[in-house]
Amino acid sequence: MAESSPSASPKQRLAASRAALLAQLSGDAPAPVSHPPGDGAPHASAATGWLGTVPWLPLGRRVAARWWRRHPANAVLQLARPALERRAREQPAQLMLAAAATGAVLAVARPWRLLSATALLAMLLKTSDVADVVTTLMHNNEPPPRKDREP
C-alpha cells in the first residue's frame, strides 16, 4: 500500500487498500513497502501489546500449533488447498460467491444447534493423540534422566 501511515486521510487509505486488492486479484505482485523506523509503522514488539507480558503465551502457541497439525480438519484443508488456490487464481469471483453462499446457508440453518455442547467439544478436541499433547504439557523441555547411566 502506498499510503499506510496514520497521517493519511481515510480516503487515501481506502484507495491504497483497493489498489492492493485489485493488484492481488489480477495476479500482480504489489511492490513491497518499506517503512522508515519513525513513520508509525507497527513493529513486532508493539503489535503484541499486553500479550507480550503473558508468560505462558509461547507454550500456548506451541500447543495450539501442535493441536492444529494433528487435527483431522487440517488434513482436509491440506488436501483441498491446491484446488482452492487454482480456483482462486482462475475464477476468484465464483469462489467468493460460493463462500458467501456457504456463509449465508450456515447463518440461516445454524447446524451447530443440532449438536450438543459435548459433541461440539469432542469435534474441537478431536486429535489422533490427545494423551500425547497432555503428556507434553505435563513434562519439562528437559529429557528425563536415563536409568541406564549411573554416575
N, C-alpha and C positions, 0 to 999 in steps of 0.2 A: 504494500500500500504506500502510495506516495506521501500522503499527509496523515500520519497516525499520531501526531503529537497532540497533547491535551489542549494546546492553544488553537488548534484548527477548529473551524466552525463545524457544527453538526452536518451542514450541507456538504462541506468538503470531505468529511469523514465518510458520509454516505456515498458520495461519488467515488471515492477511492475504494470503498468496500465493493461497490457494484462492479467497478473495473476489474478488481481482483477476482470476483466470482465469474465474470464473463471470460476472463483470461483462463481460469481454471477449467470452465466448461468447454471452451473451444480447444483445449489441449495445449495452449501456450503456457510455458512456464514463466510466471512473473519474476522479474528481476529481484534478487534478494535486497532487502532494505537494511542498510547499516545505520545503527543509531549511535551517535556520539554519547559518551558516558553521561553528560549532563542534560540530555534533552527530555528527560522524563519517561524514557522507555522503561518498561518493567524489567527488573533484574531477577535472577533466580532467588536471591535471598528475600527480596521484597515481595515476590509472588507468593511465598509460603505464608507470610504474615505470622499470625499467632500459632499456626500449625507447626512452625519450626521449633517451638518451645515444648511440644509434646514429646516426652522421652520414648514412648513405645511406638511412635508412628512408623519408624523403619521396619520394626518387627511386623506391624500390622500390614504394611505394604507387601512384605515378603510372603506373609501368609495368604493374603488376597491373591497375589500373583500365582502362587503355587496352587491355590484352590481353583483359579480360573483355568490354569494349564491342564488340570485333571478333570474338569467338569465336562460332561458329555455335550453340553451346548457349544463349548469351544471347538470340539471335534466337528460338529455340524457346520459351524461358522467357517472353519478352515477348509472344509470341503466345498462350501458354497462361494467362498471368496473369489476364486478365479472367474466363475460365471458371472457374478455380480460386477466385478471390475470390468469385464468385457462389455456387459450390457450398459454400464455407466459410461464407458467410452463411446459406444456406438449409438445408444439411444437414451441419453440422460433424462429427457422429459418423460419418456414412458416409465422409466424406473421411479422417478419422483411421483408420478401419478399413481403407480402401483403402491408405493409406500404410503401415500396419503389415503388411498382407498383402504389399505390394510389397517391403518391407524383409525380411520373412521369406523370401520366394522368392529374393531376391538373396543372403541369407546362406546358404541351403541350396545353391543352384545354383552360386554363385561363378562367374559368367560371365567375370570378368576373367582367370580361369586359362586360358581357351581362347585368349587373345590373348598374343602375345609382348610382351616389355618394349618393343621398338621400336614395335610398333603402339600400345601404351598411351601412349608418349611422343609419337607422332605425333598421336594424338587430343587429347592435352593441349595440345600446342603449335599445333594447327591454327588458323590465323587467316587472314584474307584477305590480309594483307601482313606477313609475318614480317620481311622485309627493311626495311620502314619502321620497325618497332619497334627493330631493331638500329641503324639509322641514327640514330634519335632518341637512343638511348643513347650513341652514339659522339660526337655533337656537343654543344657547349655550348648554353646557352639563348640565347646571343647569335647574331644572324643573321650569316651570312658576309659579308665586305666585298664591296660591289658593285664590279665591274670597270669599269663604265661611268663611275664617278665618279673623277676624278683630282684629287688635292689641289692 
